[in-house]
Amino acid sequence: PTLEEVVSAARADAARRIGRAAATLQLLSAERVTWSDGSLGCPRPGMAYTMALVPGYRVRLAAEGDAWDYHADLRGTLVLCPAGQAVEPGRDTRY
């Protein structure tokens, strides 16, 4: 997927979760990044992940005073990462 497609998917998911129109969500940032492993920067305790760099995206949205942090890979896997759980990615300068 393209960055725009990931932003659209993140908006749709957040809108569904809060029951509002996707257009009401503010886009804070959207960028290509490189995740340090298969957790896509959102590791869960007790889980094992592929230990390889994973190119992908990070999308941050805001709605109703809350920030929404979405992480994705280039295959379209999209993860909403809870506050305080995100690991900062590296910037992907290859694209």
N, C-alpha and C positions, 0 to 999 in steps of 0.2 A: 504493500500500500504506500501511497504518497503521504507526506506530512499532512496535507489538507484532508485526506481520507481518515487519518488517525484522529485529527482534531474533530472531524464530524462525528466519528464513532464515540469519542470521549464525551462530546456534548450530548449526544443521544442517550448515552448511558447515565450521565449525571441527571439529565432532564427526567428520565424515567424514574430514577431513584427519589427525586424530590417532588415529582408531579408537576413540573413546570415546563414551559416551552423552551426548547434548546436555545432559541434566540435571546432568552433572558440571561443566559450564562455569559459572564465576562471572560474573555480569553486573556490570561495573565502572561503566558509565554508558551511557545511551541518551538522545539528545536530537535535537531538530530543529535544523538549522543551515542556513546559506546558504553554499554553496561559491562561491569567487571566479571559477570558470570550469568548463568542461566536463570537466576532469580529476578532478572530485569530490574535490579536495584530495589527490590522489595522482598528481602528474605523472610521466611517464616521459620520460627524455631522448630528444630527437629527434622527439617526437610534437607535433602541433598540436592545440589544443583551442578550442572555442567560447569566445569572450571575452564571456561574459554571466554574470550571477549565476544560480546554480542552487540552488533550494531542495531540501533533502534531509535526510538523517539521518547521525548518527555513532553507532556502537555499539562499545563496548570490552568485550572479554571476557578472562577469564584462565583458563588451564588449564596444569597441570604447570609452574608457575613462569613461563610465557610470557604476554605480553599480545598480544591479537589486536585490531587496529584495522580495523573495517569502515566503509566509506563507501557511501552510497546516494543516489540521486535519487528524486524522487516517482513515477517510472515503474517503479521496481523494480530498476533496475540496481544490483548489489551488487559492491563491489570490496574485496578484502582488501589493505590498504596495508602494505607491509613497513616494519619499524622504521626510523626515520630518513628516510623518504621523505614522510611526511605533512606537509601544509601546514595550519596551523590555520584552521578555518572561523570565520565570523561567527555569532553566535547569531541564530536566526530567531525574532523576537518577534511576527511577524504571526499565529501560530497559537495 
